[in-house]
Amino acid sequence: MKSDEDEFGPITPGNMVEWLRQEIRDISKATELRLQDATDFVTAFATGKISEEQLSNRLSIYHDRWGEEPIPGVRTDDKMTNEDIIQRLDNALPKSVRETIKKKLGTTSGQGHRR
């Protein structure tokens, strides 16, 4: 955010709290739907209700719909820290976007989590 105003008026703590609530709702719903989608076709295959060909089709649809990775450009493992994941996420972005993030992080006050 470049200024204290956006297209809807001044940015306030209340606006940001509402934005965060909406972000949490959207991400939670996307996670719920993605997991349900994957669970449905894996369960159907594991119980013999769909063939391997049908599974491949469903898997293809799943990747088209949700993307290859839950965190774009990052495959995680149990040994990775949150910082490792953020670094890989940032490294998967186009160079110009990475540079913009670095500039913005350099101008933040250092209070709270930087990303």
N, CA, C and O atoms as a GROMACS GRO file, in nm:
protein
  460
    1MET      N    1   0.083  -0.117   0.000
    1MET     CA    2   0.000   0.000   0.000
    1MET      C    3   0.088   0.123   0.000
    1MET      O    4   0.176   0.137   0.084
    2LYS      N    5   0.064   0.211  -0.092
    2LYS     CA    6   0.151   0.326  -0.111
    2LYS      C    7   0.113   0.445  -0.025
    2LYS      O    8   0.198   0.527   0.008
    3SER      N    9  -0.013   0.456   0.013
    3SER     CA   10  -0.055   0.574   0.087
    3SER      C   11  -0.154   0.533   0.195
    3SER      O   12  -0.185   0.415   0.213
    4ASP      N   13  -0.202   0.634   0.266
    4ASP     CA   14  -0.299   0.607   0.370
    4ASP      C   15  -0.440   0.596   0.316
    4ASP      O   16  -0.535   0.582   0.393
    5GLU      N   17  -0.455   0.602   0.184
    5GLU     CA   18  -0.588   0.587   0.125
    5GLU      C   19  -0.583   0.484   0.014
    5GLU      O   20  -0.482   0.470  -0.056
    6ASP      N   21  -0.691   0.415  -0.002
    6ASP     CA   22  -0.707   0.327  -0.118
    6ASP      C   23  -0.834   0.370  -0.190
    6ASP      O   24  -0.888   0.477  -0.162
    7GLU      N   25  -0.879   0.290  -0.282
    7GLU     CA   26  -0.996   0.330  -0.361
    7GLU      C   27  -1.124   0.341  -0.279
    7GLU      O   28  -1.222   0.398  -0.327
    8PHE      N   29  -1.125   0.290  -0.156
    8PHE     CA   30  -1.245   0.294  -0.072
    8PHE      C   31  -1.233   0.395   0.042
    8PHE      O   32  -1.324   0.404   0.125
    9GLY      N   33  -1.125   0.470   0.047
    9GLY     CA   34  -1.108   0.569   0.153
    9GLY      C   35  -0.983   0.542   0.234
    9GLY      O   36  -0.896   0.464   0.193
   10PRO      N   37  -0.974   0.605   0.350
   10PRO     CA   38  -0.853   0.590   0.431
   10PRO      C   39  -0.835   0.447   0.481
   10PRO      O   40  -0.932   0.377   0.509
   11ILE      N   41  -0.711   0.406   0.492
   11ILE     CA   42  -0.679   0.275   0.547
   11ILE      C   43  -0.675   0.289   0.698
   11ILE      O   44  -0.604   0.373   0.753
   12THR      N   45  -0.753   0.206   0.765
   12THR     CA   46  -0.759   0.210   0.910
   12THR      C   47  -0.728   0.071   0.966
   12THR      O   48  -0.732  -0.027   0.892
   13PRO      N   49  -0.696   0.062   1.095
   13PRO     CA   50  -0.678  -0.071   1.154
   13PRO      C   51  -0.802  -0.158   1.136
   13PRO      O   52  -0.790  -0.278   1.111
   14GLY      N   53  -0.919  -0.099   1.147
   14GLY     CA   54  -1.042  -0.175   1.127
   14GLY      C   55  -1.054  -0.231   0.986
   14GLY      O   56  -1.095  -0.345   0.966
   15ASN      N   57  -1.016  -0.148   0.885
   15ASN     CA   58  -1.016  -0.196   0.746
   15ASN      C   59  -0.922  -0.315   0.729
   15ASN      O   60  -0.954  -0.414   0.662
   16MET      N   61  -0.805  -0.303   0.791
   16MET     CA   62  -0.706  -0.410   0.777
   16MET      C   63  -0.749  -0.537   0.849
   16MET      O   64  -0.723  -0.647   0.801
   17VAL      N   65  -0.815  -0.523   0.962
   17VAL     CA   66  -0.867  -0.640   1.032
   17VAL      C   67  -0.973  -0.708   0.946
   17VAL      O   68  -0.975  -0.831   0.937
   18GLU      N   69  -1.061  -0.630   0.884
   18GLU     CA   70  -1.162  -0.689   0.796
   18GLU      C   71  -1.098  -0.755   0.675
   18GLU      O   72  -1.140  -0.863   0.633
   19TRP      N   73  -0.996  -0.690   0.618
   19TRP     CA   74  -0.923  -0.752   0.506
   19TRP      C   75  -0.864  -0.886   0.548
   19TRP      O   76  -0.873  -0.984   0.474
   20LEU      N   77  -0.804  -0.890   0.668
   20LEU     CA   78  -0.746  -1.015   0.717
   20LEU      C   79  -0.853  -1.122   0.736
   20LEU      O   80  -0.832  -1.238   0.700
   21ARG      N   81  -0.965  -1.086   0.793
   21ARG     CA   82  -1.074  -1.182   0.810
   21ARG      C   83  -1.118  -1.240   0.675
   21ARG      O   84  -1.139  -1.361   0.664
   22GLN      N   85  -1.131  -1.154   0.574
   22GLN     CA   86  -1.170  -1.202   0.441
   22GLN      C   87  -1.062  -1.292   0.381
   22GLN      O   88  -1.093  -1.394   0.320
   23GLU      N   89  -0.937  -1.255   0.398
   23GLU     CA   90  -0.826  -1.336   0.349
   23GLU      C   91  -0.829  -1.474   0.412
   23GLU      O   92  -0.812  -1.575   0.344
   24ILE      N   93  -0.851  -1.479   0.543
   24ILE     CA   94  -0.858  -1.607   0.614
   24ILE      C   95  -0.976  -1.690   0.564
   24ILE      O   96  -0.962  -1.810   0.543
   25ARG      N   97  -1.093  -1.627   0.546
   25ARG     CA   98  -1.209  -1.699   0.493
   25ARG      C   99  -1.180  -1.756   0.355
   25ARG      O  100  -1.208  -1.873   0.328
   26ASP      N  101  -1.123  -1.674   0.267
   26ASP     CA  102  -1.096  -1.718   0.130
   26ASP      C  103  -0.994  -1.831   0.126
   26ASP      O  104  -1.014  -1.930   0.055
   27ILE      N  105  -0.886  -1.816   0.200
   27ILE     CA  106  -0.781  -1.919   0.201
   27ILE      C  107  -0.834  -2.048   0.265
   27ILE      O  108  -0.806  -2.157   0.216
   28SER      N  109  -0.910  -2.035   0.372
   28SER     CA  110  -0.966  -2.153   0.439
   28SER      C  111  -1.061  -2.228   0.346
   28SER      O  112  -1.058  -2.350   0.340
   29LYS      N  113  -1.146  -2.153   0.275
   29LYS     CA  114  -1.240  -2.216   0.183
   29LYS      C  115  -1.166  -2.283   0.067
   29LYS      O  116  -1.201  -2.394   0.027
   30ALA      N  117  -1.064  -2.216   0.013
   30ALA     CA  118  -0.986  -2.277  -0.096
   30ALA      C  119  -0.918  -2.405  -0.049
   30ALA      O  120  -0.916  -2.504  -0.122
   31THR      N  121  -0.863  -2.404   0.073
   31THR     CA  122  -0.800  -2.524   0.128
   31THR      C  123  -0.902  -2.635   0.146
   31THR      O  124  -0.876  -2.749   0.109
   32GLU      N  125  -1.017  -2.602   0.201
   32GLU     CA  126  -1.123  -2.700   0.221
   32GLU      C  127  -1.164  -2.763   0.087
   32GLU      O  128  -1.173  -2.885   0.077
   33LEU      N  129  -1.188  -2.680  -0.013
   33LEU     CA  130  -1.231  -2.731  -0.143
   33LEU      C  131  -1.123  -2.813  -0.211
   33LEU      O  132  -1.152  -2.918  -0.269
   34ARG      N  133  -1.000  -2.768  -0.205
   34ARG     CA  134  -0.889  -2.841  -0.266
   34ARG      C  135  -0.871  -2.978  -0.202
   34ARG      O  136  -0.856  -3.078  -0.272
   35LEU      N  137  -0.874  -2.982  -0.069
   35LEU     CA  138  -0.859  -3.110   0.001
   35LEU      C  139  -0.976  -3.204  -0.026
   35LEU      O  140  -0.957  -3.324  -0.042
   36GLN      N  141  -1.097  -3.149  -0.032
   36GLN     CA  142  -1.214  -3.233  -0.060
   36GLN      C  143  -1.205  -3.291  -0.201
   36GLN      O  144  -1.235  -3.409  -0.222
   37ASP      N  145  -1.165  -3.209  -0.296
   37ASP     CA  146  -1.150  -3.254  -0.434
   37ASP      C  147  -1.050  -3.369  -0.442
   37ASP      O  148  -1.080  -3.473  -0.500
   38ALA      N  149  -0.932  -3.351  -0.383
   38ALA     CA  150  -0.828  -3.455  -0.386
   38ALA      C  151  -0.874  -3.580  -0.313
   38ALA      O  152  -0.854  -3.692  -0.361
   39THR      N  153  -0.935  -3.563  -0.198
   39THR     CA  154  -0.983  -3.677  -0.119
   39THR      C  155  -1.086  -3.757  -0.196
   39THR      O  156  -1.085  -3.880  -0.193
   40ASP      N  157  -1.176  -3.688  -0.265
   40ASP     CA  158  -1.282  -3.758  -0.340
   40ASP      C  159  -1.225  -3.851  -0.446
   40ASP      O  160  -1.264  -3.968  -0.452
   41PHE      N  161  -1.133  -3.801  -0.529
   41PHE     CA  162  -1.088  -3.890  -0.636
   41PHE      C  163  -0.986  -3.993  -0.589
   41PHE      O  164  -0.981  -4.102  -0.645
   42VAL      N  165  -0.906  -3.962  -0.489
   42VAL     CA  166  -0.814  -4.062  -0.436
   42VAL      C  167  -0.893  -4.173  -0.366
   42VAL      O  168  -0.862  -4.291  -0.382
   43THR      N  169  -0.993  -4.136  -0.290
   43THR     CA  170  -1.077  -4.236  -0.223
   43THR      C  171  -1.151  -4.321  -0.326
   43THR      O  172  -1.159  -4.443  -0.311
   44ALA      N  173  -1.204  -4.258  -0.429
   44ALA     CA  174  -1.273  -4.332  -0.534
   44ALA      C  175  -1.180  -4.433  -0.601
   44ALA      O  176  -1.220  -4.545  -0.630
   45PHE      N  177  -1.057  -4.394  -0.626
   45PHE     CA  178  -0.960  -4.486  -0.687
   45PHE      C  179  -0.922  -4.597  -0.590
   45PHE      O  180  -0.916  -4.714  -0.628
   46ALA      N  181  -0.894  -4.560  -0.464
   46ALA     CA  182  -0.851  -4.658  -0.364
   46ALA      C  183  -0.958  -4.762  -0.336
   46ALA      O  184  -0.926  -4.876  -0.301
   47THR      N  185  -1.083  -4.726  -0.350
   47THR     CA  186  -1.194  -4.820  -0.325
   47THR      C  187  -1.244  -4.887  -0.452
   47THR      O  188  -1.343  -4.960  -0.449
   48GLY      N  189  -1.176  -4.862  -0.564
   48GLY     CA  190  -1.211  -4.929  -0.689
   48GLY      C  191  -1.330  -4.871  -0.761
   48GLY      O  192  -1.384  -4.934  -0.852
   49LYS      N  193  -1.374  -4.752  -0.723
   49LYS     CA  194  -1.492  -4.691  -0.786
   49LYS      C  195  -1.460  -4.621  -0.917
   49LYS      O  196  -1.549  -4.599  -0.999
   50ILE      N  197  -1.332  -4.587  -0.938
   50ILE     CA  198  -1.291  -4.530  -1.066
   50ILE      C  199  -1.166  -4.603  -1.114
   50ILE      O  200  -1.089  -4.657  -1.035
   51SER      N  201  -1.149  -4.603  -1.246
   51SER     CA  202  -1.034  -4.672  -1.307
   51SER      C  203  -0.910  -4.583  -1.302
   51SER      O  204  -0.916  -4.466  -1.266
   52GLU      N  205  -0.798  -4.641  -1.339
   52GLU     CA  206  -0.673  -4.564  -1.345
   52GLU      C  207  -0.684  -4.452  -1.448
   52GLU      O  208  -0.631  -4.343  -1.427
   53GLU      N  209  -0.752  -4.479  -1.560
   53GLU     CA  210  -0.774  -4.375  -1.661
   53GLU      C  211  -0.859  -4.261  -1.606
   53GLU      O  212  -0.829  -4.144  -1.629
   54GLN      N  213  -0.964  -4.295  -1.534
   54GLN     CA  214  -1.048  -4.192  -1.472
   54GLN      C  215  -0.970  -4.113  -1.366
   54GLN      O  216  -0.986  -3.992  -1.353
   55LEU      N  217  -0.886  -4.184  -1.293
   55LEU     CA  218  -0.801  -4.118  -1.194
   55LEU      C  219  -0.709  -4.018  -1.263
   55LEU      O  220  -0.696  -3.904  -1.217
   56SER      N  221  -0.646  -4.058  -1.371
   56SER     CA  222  -0.557  -3.967  -1.445
   56SER      C  223  -0.632  -3.844  -1.493
   56SER      O  224  -0.580  -3.733  -1.486
   57ASN      N  225  -0.754  -3.864  -1.541
   57ASN     CA  226  -0.837  -3.753  -1.586
   57ASN      C  227  -0.869  -3.659  -1.470
   57ASN      O  228  -0.857  -3.537  -1.482
   58ARG      N  229  -0.911  -3.716  -1.357
   58ARG     CA  230  -0.943  -3.634  -1.239
   58ARG      C  231  -0.819  -3.560  -1.188
   58ARG      O  232  -0.829  -3.444  -1.147
   59LEU      N  233  -0.704  -3.627  -1.190
   59LEU     CA  234  -0.580  -3.563  -1.146
   59LEU      C  235  -0.543  -3.447  -1.237
   59LEU      O  236  -0.497  -3.342  -1.190
   60SER      N  237  -0.564  -3.465  -1.367
   60SER     CA  238  -0.538  -3.358  -1.463
   60SER      C  239  -0.631  -3.239  -1.438
   60SER      O  240  -0.587  -3.124  -1.439
   61ILE      N  241  -0.758  -3.267  -1.415
   61ILE     CA  242  -0.854  -3.161  -1.384
   61ILE      C  243  -0.813  -3.090  -1.256
   61ILE      O  244  -0.817  -2.967  -1.248
   62TYR      N  245  -0.773  -3.167  -1.156
   62TYR     CA  246  -0.730  -3.111  -1.028
   62TYR      C  247  -0.614  -3.013  -1.047
   62TYR      O  248  -0.617  -2.902  -0.994
   63HIS      N  249  -0.514  -3.053  -1.123
   63HIS     CA  250  -0.398  -2.966  -1.148
   63HIS      C  251  -0.437  -2.843  -1.230
   63HIS      O  252  -0.386  -2.734  -1.206
   64ASP      N  253  -0.527  -2.861  -1.326
   64ASP     CA  254  -0.575  -2.745  -1.403
   64ASP      C  255  -0.648  -2.647  -1.312
   64ASP      O  256  -0.630  -2.526  -1.323
   65ARG      N  257  -0.728  -2.700  -1.224
   65ARG     CA  258  -0.810  -2.616  -1.136
   65ARG      C  259  -0.727  -2.550  -1.026
   65ARG      O  260  -0.740  -2.429  -1.003
   66TRP      N  261  -0.643  -2.627  -0.958
   66TRP     CA  262  -0.576  -2.580  -0.837
   66TRP      C  263  -0.430  -2.545  -0.856
   66TRP      O  264  -0.368  -2.486  -0.767
   67GLY      N  265  -0.372  -2.582  -0.969
   67GLY     CA  266  -0.229  -2.559  -0.990
   67GLY      C  267  -0.149  -2.679  -0.942
   67GLY      O  268  -0.200  -2.767  -0.873
   68GLU      N  269  -0.024  -2.680  -0.980
   68GLU     CA  270   0.062  -2.794  -0.948
   68GLU      C  271   0.096  -2.802  -0.799
   68GLU      O  272   0.105  -2.912  -0.744
   69GLU      N  273   0.116  -2.688  -0.736
   69GLU     CA  274   0.160  -2.688  -0.597
   69GLU      C  275   0.073  -2.594  -0.514
   69GLU      O  276   0.034  -2.488  -0.563
   70PRO      N  277   0.044  -2.632  -0.389
   70PRO     CA  278  -0.033  -2.542  -0.303
   70PRO      C  279   0.036  -2.408  -0.280
   70PRO      O  280  -0.029  -2.304  -0.270
   71ILE      N  281   0.169  -2.410  -0.272
   71ILE     CA  282   0.246  -2.288  -0.261
   71ILE      C  283   0.320  -2.275  -0.394
   71ILE      O  284   0.413  -2.351  -0.419
   72PRO      N  285   0.282  -2.181  -0.479
   72PRO     CA  286   0.337  -2.174  -0.614
   72PRO      C  287   0.491  -2.174  -0.617
   72PRO      O  288   0.555  -2.090  -0.555
   73GLY      N  289   0.545  -2.269  -0.690
   73GLY     CA  290   0.690  -2.277  -0.706
   73GLY      C  291   0.763  -2.345  -0.592
   73GLY      O  292   0.886  -2.349  -0.591
   74VAL      N  293   0.689  -2.399  -0.495
   74VAL     CA  294   0.754  -2.457  -0.377
   74VAL      C  295   0.696  -2.594  -0.346
   74VAL      O  296   0.575  -2.611  -0.330
   75ARG      N  297   0.784  -2.691  -0.338
   75ARG     CA  298   0.750  -2.822  -0.283
   75ARG      C  299   0.812  -2.824  -0.144
   75ARG      O  300   0.930  -2.795  -0.129
   76THR      N  301   0.735  -2.858  -0.043
   76THR     CA  302   0.784  -2.853   0.094
   76THR      C  303   0.816  -2.992   0.147
   76THR      O  304   0.771  -3.093   0.092
   77ASP      N  305   0.894  -2.994   0.253
   77ASP     CA  306   0.915  -3.117   0.328
   77ASP      C  307   0.916  -3.083   0.477
   77ASP      O  308   0.920  -2.966   0.515
   78ASP      N  309   0.912  -3.185   0.561
   78ASP     CA  310   0.901  -3.164   0.705
   78ASP      C  311   1.019  -3.090   0.767
   78ASP      O  312   1.006  -3.032   0.874
   79LYS      N  313   1.134  -3.092   0.701
   79LYS     CA  314   1.254  -3.029   0.757
   79LYS      C  315   1.262  -2.880   0.726
   79LYS      O  316   1.345  -2.809   0.782
   80MET      N  317   1.177  -2.832   0.637
   80MET     CA  318   1.182  -2.691   0.596
   80MET      C  319   1.122  -2.602   0.704
   80MET      O  320   1.019  -2.633   0.762
   81THR      N  321   1.189  -2.490   0.727
   81THR     CA  322   1.134  -2.390   0.818
   81THR      C  323   1.040  -2.299   0.739
   81THR      O  324   1.039  -2.301   0.616
   82ASN      N  325   0.962  -2.220   0.810
   82ASN     CA  326   0.877  -2.122   0.742
   82ASN      C  327   0.962  -2.027   0.659
   82ASN      O  328   0.923  -1.989   0.549
   83GLU      N  329   1.078  -1.988   0.712
   83GLU     CA  330   1.167  -1.898   0.639
   83GLU      C  331   1.217  -1.963   0.510
   83GLU      O  332   1.228  -1.896   0.407
   84ASP      N  333   1.247  -2.094   0.515
   84ASP     CA  334   1.289  -2.167   0.393
   84ASP      C  335   1.178  -2.162   0.288
   84ASP      O  336   1.205  -2.140   0.170
   85ILE      N  337   1.055  -2.182   0.331
   85ILE     CA  338   0.942  -2.184   0.238
   85ILE      C  339   0.921  -2.046   0.177
   85ILE      O  340   0.901  -2.034   0.056
   86ILE      N  341   0.926  -1.942   0.260
   86ILE     CA  342   0.910  -1.805   0.208
   86ILE      C  343   1.022  -1.773   0.109
   86ILE      O  344   0.997  -1.712   0.005
   87GLN      N  345   1.144  -1.813   0.142
   87GLN     CA  346   1.256  -1.786   0.051
   87GLN      C  347   1.237  -1.858  -0.082
   87GLN      O  348   1.262  -1.800  -0.188
   88ARG      N  349   1.194  -1.983  -0.079
   88ARG     CA  350   1.168  -2.056  -0.204
   88ARG      C  351   1.053  -1.993  -0.281
   88ARG      O  352   1.057  -1.983  -0.404
   89LEU      N  353   0.950  -1.951  -0.209
   89LEU     CA  354   0.836  -1.885  -0.274
   89LEU      C  355   0.884  -1.759  -0.344
   89LEU      O  356   0.852  -1.738  -0.461
   90ASP      N  357   0.959  -1.677  -0.275
   90ASP     CA  358   1.010  -1.554  -0.335
   90ASP      C  359   1.102  -1.584  -0.453
   90ASP      O  360   1.097  -1.515  -0.554
   91ASN      N  361   1.186  -1.686  -0.440
   91ASN     CA  362   1.279  -1.722  -0.549
   91ASN      C  363   1.207  -1.773  -0.674
   91ASN      O  364   1.262  -1.766  -0.784
   92ALA      N  365   1.086  -1.824  -0.657
   92ALA     CA  366   1.008  -1.874  -0.771
   92ALA      C  367   0.940  -1.760  -0.848
   92ALA      O  368   0.888  -1.781  -0.958
   93LEU      N  369   0.939  -1.642  -0.790
   93LEU     CA  370   0.875  -1.527  -0.855
   93LEU      C  371   0.966  -1.470  -0.964
   93LEU      O  372   1.087  -1.491  -0.961
   94PRO      N  373   0.908  -1.400  -1.060
   94PRO     CA  374   0.991  -1.333  -1.160
   94PRO      C  375   1.088  -1.236  -1.090
   94PRO      O  376   1.057  -1.180  -0.985
   95LYS      N  377   1.204  -1.217  -1.151
   95LYS     CA  378   1.308  -1.132  -1.092
   95LYS      C  379   1.256  -0.993  -1.058
   95LYS      O  380   1.289  -0.940  -0.952
   96SER      N  381   1.178  -0.935  -1.145
   96SER     CA  382   1.128  -0.799  -1.119
   96SER      C  383   1.039  -0.795  -0.994
   96SER      O  384   1.043  -0.697  -0.919
   97VAL      N  385   0.962  -0.898  -0.972
   97VAL     CA  386   0.876  -0.904  -0.854
   97VAL      C  387   0.962  -0.924  -0.729
   97VAL      O  388   0.938  -0.860  -0.627
   98ARG      N  389   1.062  -1.012  -0.738
   98ARG     CA  390   1.154  -1.031  -0.624
   98ARG      C  391   1.221  -0.900  -0.586
   98ARG      O  392   1.233  -0.869  -0.467
   99GLU      N  393   1.265  -0.824  -0.685
   99GLU     CA  394   1.331  -0.696  -0.658
   99GLU      C  395   1.235  -0.597  -0.594
   99GLU      O  396   1.274  -0.522  -0.503
  100THR      N  397   1.112  -0.595  -0.640
  100THR     CA  398   1.011  -0.507  -0.581
  100THR      C  399   0.987  -0.544  -0.434
  100THR      O  400   0.977  -0.456  -0.349
  101ILE      N  401   0.978  -0.672  -0.406
  101ILE     CA  402   0.958  -0.718  -0.268
  101ILE      C  403   1.075  -0.674  -0.181
  101ILE      O  404   1.056  -0.624  -0.070
  102LYS      N  405   1.197  -0.694  -0.231
  102LYS     CA  406   1.316  -0.656  -0.154
  102LYS      C  407   1.315  -0.506  -0.125
  102LYS      O  408   1.347  -0.464  -0.013
  103LYS      N  409   1.278  -0.425  -0.223
  103LYS     CA  410   1.272  -0.280  -0.203
  103LYS      C  411   1.168  -0.245  -0.096
  103LYS      O  412   1.194  -0.165  -0.006
  104LYS      N  413   1.050  -0.307  -0.107
  104LYS     CA  414   0.944  -0.279  -0.011
  104LYS      C  415   0.983  -0.324   0.129
  104LYS      O  416   0.955  -0.255   0.226
  105LEU      N  417   1.047  -0.439   0.139
  105LEU     CA  418   1.093  -0.487   0.270
  105LEU      C  419   1.198  -0.394   0.328
  105LEU      O  420   1.206  -0.375   0.449
  106GLY      N  421   1.280  -0.336   0.241
  106GLY     CA  422   1.384  -0.243   0.286
  106GLY      C  423   1.328  -0.113   0.338
  106GLY      O  424   1.395  -0.042   0.412
  107THR      N  425   1.205  -0.080   0.299
  107THR     CA  426   1.146   0.046   0.343
  107THR      C  427   1.048   0.028   0.458
  107THR      O  428   0.993   0.126   0.508
  108THR      N  429   1.026  -0.099   0.502
  108THR     CA  430   0.935  -0.119   0.615
  108THR      C  431   1.009  -0.091   0.744
  108THR      O  432   1.132  -0.089   0.748
  109SER      N  433   0.934  -0.070   0.849
  109SER     CA  434   0.992  -0.026   0.976
  109SER      C  435   1.054  -0.140   1.057
  109SER      O  436   1.119  -0.114   1.158
  110GLY      N  437   1.037  -0.263   1.015
  110GLY     CA  438   1.094  -0.372   1.091
  110GLY      C  439   1.004  -0.419   1.203
  110GLY      O  440   1.040  -0.512   1.276
  111GLN      N  441   0.888  -0.360   1.219
  111GLN     CA  442   0.795  -0.405   1.321
  111GLN      C  443   0.716  -0.522   1.266
  111GLN      O  444   0.671  -0.521   1.151
  112GLY      N  445   0.699  -0.622   1.349
  112GLY     CA  446   0.618  -0.737   1.309
  112GLY      C  447   0.689  -0.822   1.206
  112GLY      O  448   0.807  -0.802   1.177
  113HIS      N  449   0.616  -0.916   1.150
  113HIS     CA  450   0.667  -1.008   1.048
  113HIS      C  451   0.674  -0.935   0.916
  113HIS      O  452   0.580  -0.865   0.879
  114ARG      N  453   0.782  -0.951   0.846
  114ARG     CA  454   0.803  -0.877   0.722
  114ARG      C  455   0.733  -0.939   0.603
  114ARG      O  456   0.726  -0.873   0.499
  115ARG      N  457   0.682  -1.059   0.610
  115ARG     CA  458   0.614  -1.119   0.496
  115ARG      C  459   0.533  -1.235   0.538
  115ARG      O  460   0.469  -1.299   0.455
   0.00000   0.00000   0.00000
